[in-house]
Amino acid sequence: DAGITQSPRYKITETGRQVTLMCHQTWSHSYMFWYRQDLGHGLRLIYYSAAADITDKGEVPDGYVVSRSKTENFPLTLESATRSQTSVYFCASSESIGGRPEAFFGQGTRLTVV
Amino acid sequence: AQSVAQPEDQVNVAEGNPLTVKCTYSVSGNPYLFWYVQYPNRGLQFLLKYITGDNLVKGSYGFEAEFNKSQTSFHLKKPSALVSDSALYFCAVLNAGNNRKLIWGLGTSLAVNP
C-alpha cells in the first residue's frame, strides 16, 4: 500500500542495547524526518534527510544514528539505548521544494527502554 | 529565532458550538503554516495549510484557519464542533528556505463535550 510505514509499532528493549526503528515510504519523497514525541515537549526533530545519502542533525540527535542509502528507507538506530530515550517516535516525509510542503507521518513506534 | 506558540494547553467546547484553537508564529520571510491533528495512538494527520492567497483556508473535516499577517496568527476554527473532533492539534510553520524543517507548537488538546 502507498504511504509511510514504521516498524515495529511497539518495542521494549533493555538499557544498553542497540535498537533500530524502520521507516519506509512509497511516494519517493525527497525529505524524510525522525521526531520523538514526549509529554510537555511536543515534537522534537532528531534527524532529517534531504535525499539519499544526505542527512543532518535536528534538535536532539545525541544517542541516535541514521542512514539513508535508498530514497524510500530511513532507519533510526539507538546505539546504546537509555531510559531517557523511552518515547514515541514518528517518521515523516515530504516532497522537495517546489512540491507540496506538508509532511506526512507514519503511525509511530512506541519505544520503552527498561 | 523562529518559533510557534499555542497558548492554550487545552480547549474545552460543547458539541455544536464553534471552536477555535489558537496559534501564533514568529519567522523571517513569508511563512508556510500548517495544522495537524493527532488522534490517540495515531500519527499526525495533515489538516490544512496556508502558503499564499486567500487568508481563510479550508481543510479536512470541516476545519478552516485564518491567516492574519499583522497579528502573526493562524487560528484553527470550526463552526460546529463534534465529539469526534476531540484530539491533539498541532500548529507548525515552515520557512521556505529552511530545508523543509517544520517548527512545531507544543500542541493543544481539544475536548468536545456531548
Interface residues (C-beta under 8 A of the other chain):
Chain A: Y31 F33 G40 H41 G42 L43 L45 Y48 A50 D56 G58 F90 A92 S94 S96 I97 P101 E102 A103 F104 F105 G106 Q107 G108
Chain B: Y32 F34 Y36 N41 R42 G43 L44 Q45 F46 K49 I51 F90 L94 A96 N99 R100 K101 L102 W104 G105 L106 G107
